[in-house]
Amino acid sequence: MKFFNIALVLLFLAPAAFAAEITIPGVEGPLVWGPVSVDLPGTDGNIAVDEAGNRYPISMGIVVLPSSPSSRQLTIKPAKRKDRKNSVSIEPNAKEKHAVDIVVGGELLTTYYYKDGDHKSYMWPILSEGGASVTRDWPMGEADKSKDHPHHQSFWTSYGDVNGSDYWEFGERTGYQKTNSIDFHASGAVGNIDTKMTWQDKNHKPVIDEHRVYTFYNTPASNRIFDISITLTANHGEVKFGDTKEGGLAGVRMADALREKGGSGTITNSEGGVGAKQTWGKPAAWCDYSGTLKGVGKRGLTVMDHPSSFRYPTHWHVRDYGLMGANAFGYSYFYNKEKNGEHILKAGESISFNYRIYIHSGDVNEANVTETYAAFLNPISAK
């Protein structure tokens, strides 16, 4: 297997001299963090400075900053070496050959593992403010007591029935995700992991190809966000996605302390559902799992579905023991066999899924999840 690794690119090292101003439109409501498009040539590698002196890196045509009810003018200035402390970096992990660390503002957010031959790639741990993990440590580590469902590896993408192969469970191990290539780079406000995979059956015959892109933003520790874009293409013939509840194109296993049963957690969705009974199998634009970590405070994670995703709004395979998965196919389970969610991709066809992950301090209301989702739906552009 050949991997293509692009080392960290810090555009601040040789910033272009630049003098201009941009206007950030105001947004009503509470403060939320998110990316803002900057369509102004020559700004990459520079800094946008507001009237209070706050400095925001610009890279890949994006500046990440908090919202404001009134419009603001920011001045574009050359970046300084000190501005690196607010940057995103993606670096090879010091211990694992096939792993990269995502670091935001000098603090580890997560590590992405993609070793060839693994059942699937995954991110572990997912760290919130104060370095506290919101996802379960086991089976990679031993910090959590629960030992059920070893295939729930912190944060992952998989599905239980693709042309009859199971990419969800470890027990049968009938499906494998083979990483063909991985590129990663970061520059100030944004970092990307761009990876291509082939989902194979138990005989290692290719079933479907996947192009997955993670985009990480330089938000503060209390409001971490990253996006996932997943495109599945039937390059090896017709593909059938079977109807099963066992799946999550964005799958999460919460830390034991944050689960609903035996922990402090609460499940909430965009439709007002609270608790596993009101959220399992229900369609919703987002689903949140929040609770209290002892000695740390309230922490949570939200998975947000975008209208561009296949079968938006997705349905949720979310359980009181800490599982949360976006599942677009398991209708017979969600509707008591009154519907069938299987889907056939003809040769050459594709389907896509787009999600935003929000790792936050506070509960679902204190973290302004509804407003953060609105910013995902309607991103603003600088003028």
C-alpha angles and dihedrals in degrees: 000000000000121000123194110211121187113198122231112289115206107190091191091078093083107013119186117244105256138167119184143112132237129197120222111204118233122251123203118234137043124333115282131169124232147134120283121199116238110197096186119116116235098025098106112109093024134100131247110217123196127208092269091056096253110152124216122185118231118212137150087011092299136111118188117211143137121277123250131198090231130050119261136202117221126191120226112227136167112275122246130215090256090063090073089080089073094049137108117239132183115200137171111266112254095226108029121060095207100044137086130201121227109210123186121190090347093306127107113248099177146321121240115215119198107160112166113252095030117128088245141338117261146176120240134208111010104206127205131192111317092025093280116149118233092191129071117271097209136116091023092043138009105239094108124063099214114098102180127117101017089193089069095095105177100268125000150138121242145122133213104227124034111152086336095305119124115224094168110060126057094206099074095026092195097146135052134190110219116197109220100178140355129193124182134179139156135193120178110292098025142035128188138199111195114187137170122204142176119219107218134191124237090279090052092249111151114254106170138348124235131200110194127182126187118196119194125195132205097244121147121274092259092057110034116169136179134169132224124203116189124184120181116195128189096226094149101051135288116342129202122202104205125217109260136135090221101097149083125182081193106028127180134179109198124219112271092250090057099049118109096231111058093358141067097263132127125196115216131174136196092258095061096263114149124192132013094285092058097040109036112107092358124130113243139155091233141005126203133197114195137163144132126292111207112252091005110063137229116346135166149165129225127196111205124197120212124220089240090067121105109267095003125218092049125214120244130236092197124157136191091239091067108275121133121175135165105229122181098176113045097091098137089061095042095046100037092254092305091116135034119218101189116129132196122211113201118221110290096015125123140201125197137205126195124191139171119212117207119194107190147174115233128030126296092282099039089051092052092232094168092053092043088054090050089056089052091053096044111028115187129230128218116242 
